[in-house]
Amino acid sequence: MGHWYTKDGTPMYTVPKADGSGDRDTTLRDAKKLGLLPSVTTITKALAAPALEAWKTRQALEAAYDSPPAFGESVQDCQKFWLSKAEMAGQKRMEFGTKIHDSIEWALSPAVWYDERVETPIGEIHNLSAFVNPVVEMFSDNKWRIVGLEQVLVGQGYAGKTDVIYIGQDEYGIIDFKTTKDATKPFIPATYKMQIAMYHVAEHGGIDDKAAGYNIFISTEENVGAVKAVRYDAEELRKAWKAAQGLIAAWQYENDYYPEA
């Protein structure tokens, strides 16, 4: 499943079912028919992610260790159970990350934000503010002025929703939040820089010498309350944009779909 947008930036993650019984996820076939743009993450997921695949394998192995086969169970039944358990673990982390993203957005906006007790993916209980407040303080300390929150940006052949468009003291650009097991030791795949470069070009049309971008990592399991900002300067973003252009072309070729904004 991927996320899709119309050429004016309207999200179109679902389409009506043919029988009128509700909606279903938008497919590549729908996108071709309707002229939709793929999201930034739909494109970057085309790049191999060995660390993610290794994590999925570990989850499946842990599930197998915790739930050994019962007498008479077939290999096929065990595999289905172990894989579904691993998938549930991934879904839980994704949902928790989304909750933190949404809460940070509310805390950074004029909207009223309410703290609450939440359960982390590993079953610990914390106040939501433990994850949110350090990010808000980081914005204040760095004097980042927010000019866009959760804004859809449309580029040449792609679109996507970025977390923050900001202006700093001597720079401007994109900030993207990433929840991670331990923000003090973040894993930074190449696609993270590419995402920021794609959003920056979609918003500003290019990457000049004052362009910059950040990933802000937020701990969800170890060192809760820790956040880390990783900065990318203009030269790094130019290299990432060059790589992103190649990935966009590869995605279009693989899917035989060449949408234009």
N, C-alpha and C positions, 0 to 999 in steps of 0.2 A: 504494500500500500504506500502511496506517496501523497503529498499535498499538492494541490493545484490551485491556480489563480486565473481569473480572467485577465485580459490585457489592460484593464483599467485598475487592476490590483484587488478586485473583490475575491475573497477566499471562496473556493468551490470544492471543499473537501468531500462533499457528498452530492449525489444526484438522485432524483426521484426514481423509484422502482417502476418498471414498465406496467405492473398491475395496479399501481396507485396505492400500494399498501404501506408506503413509507419511503425512507431514503436508504441508499447503500453507498459504500465507499466509491469515490470516483476512480476509474481505471485509466490506463494509458489509452485504451480504445475510445473511452469517452472524451479524453483530452484531445485526441486527434480530430474527433468529430466536431467538438465545440471550439477548437482553437485555443485551448488553455495553455498556460505557462507552467512548467514544473517549478517546484520550490527549490531553493538553494540546497536544502538538505536532501531532497530527492536526487539531485545531481551529485552531491558529494558522496552519497552512499554508494555510488557506482565505483568508488575507489576502494580497493581492498583494505580491510580493517583487521589485521591479524590480532591485535590486542583485544578487540571486542570478541572475535571468534574464540580466542583462548579463554576469555572470561566465561563465555557461554559453555564451553567445554568443561570448565571447572565447576560451574553450577550443576551441570548434568552429572558429573562424577560425584559431587557432594550428595546429590539426591539419591544416587545409586548406593552410596555408602550408608546413608541414613535409613534407606528403605530397601534392604536386600530382598531378593525374590522369595515369595512364599512357596511352599511346596506345591508343585504342579503348575506354577505360573510359566507361561511361555516367554521366550525372549522378546517377542513382539509386544506383548502386554506390558512387560517391564519397561521396555524402551519408551512406549507411549507415556507411561506414568512418569518416568524420570524426566523426559523432555518437557512434559506439561508442567512439572514442578519447577524446573529450571526457568521455563517461560514465565511462570507466575512470579518468581523472584525478580526477574527483569521488569515485569509490569509494575510490581510494587515500587521498585526504585524509580521508574519513570514517573509514576503518579506522584510520588513524594517530591521529586525534582520539580514537577509542574506546579505543585502547591507552593513550593518555596519561590519559584519564579513569579507566580501570580502575586504572592505576598510582598515581594520586593517591589514589584511594579506599583502596587497600591501605596506602599510606604513612601515611594519616591514621587508620587503624584499628589494632587490636592485632595484626593479621595480620603475618606475616613478609613483608618486601618485598625483592626482589632487583633490583639494577641490571643493565642489559645495554646492549650497543651496538645502536642502531636506525638505520634509514635513513629520513630525512624524505621527504615527498612530492616534494621537488626533488632527491633523490639524495644529500644530505649525510649523513654518519655522525656521530652524537653519542651520548653516554651518555644513557640515559633519565632519569637523575637531573638532567640539565641542565634538563629541563622540570618535573620533580616537586619537587625540593628548594626552589626559590623559592616555591612555593605553600605547602609545609609551613612554611617560615619565616614567611610572611605570617600564617598562622594563629597561630603562636606570638607574633609581634610584636603582633598585635591582641587577643590573649587571647580568641579566639573559642573557646567551649566547644561541642564537637560533641555533639548529643543525637540525631542521626539521620544515617545515611549510606545513600545509594541506597535511600531508603524510598519505598514506594508510598503515595500520598495519594489519597483519594477525595473528590471534591467533588460539588456538585449537578449531575449530568449529565455529569461528566467524571472522569478519573483520570490519574495519571501518576507517574513515578518522579523524585524530586528528588535533586540531588547531596548537599546538606548542609542539615540543620536545625540552627541554632546559637543560642547565647545569648551576647551580648556584655556589655560593662560596663554600658551603659545602654540596650540595645536587644535585640531578638531577631528571628529571621526565617529567610530562605532564602538560600543561596548556590548559584549555578549556574556551572559552569565552561564556558568557551568557548575552543576552540582557534581561532587565527586566524593569518593570514600574519604580521602584525606587531602585537604587543600594545601597542606605543607609540602606534599610530594605529588604535584599534579602531573598526569600524563597528558602530553600535548601533541595530538596527531596533526599531520600537515593540513588536514581539512579544516581545522579551527581557524588558521590564518586565512585560508582560502575563503571561508564563509565571510569573514570580516571584510576581506578585499572585495568580494562580490557585492556585499551590501554597500560598501563605501562608493564603489563605481556607480551602482544603481542610484544612489542618492546625489552624488556630487559630479558624476560624469567622468571622473578621472582621479588620479592620485598625485597630488602635488607635494611639495616639500614639507608642508605643515600637516599633512595627513598622518593620522595615527590610529591605533585601535588597541583595545584591551580585551582579554578574557579575564573575568573575575571568577575565581574558583571558590566554592563554598563547601566546607566539610559537612558531610551528613552522617558519618559513622565513627571516624576517629578524629580526635582534636576538634570536637564540636565547638563552634564559635570562631574557628580559624577561617580567614579568607585570605586570598592571595591574588593580586592583580599582576598579570603578565602583559607587558606592553610590547607592541609591534610598531616599529617606526616606518616611515614612508618607503624606504628601500626594501624592507621586508615585505611590505604590502604589495609593492610593485612586482616582486618575484612571485608572491602568492597569486596575484591576479594573472600573471602570465601562465602559471600552472593551471589556474581555474579555467582560463580560456581553452586550454587543451582538453580539460576534463569535460567542459560543456560540449565541445566538438565530438569527443568520444561518446558521450551519452547520447547525443543526437544521432550519431552514426549507428550505435548499437540498437537504438529504438526506432530507427528510420523515421524520425520526427524532427522537423526543423522549424520550431515556432519562432516568430519574431514579435517583439513588443510593439 
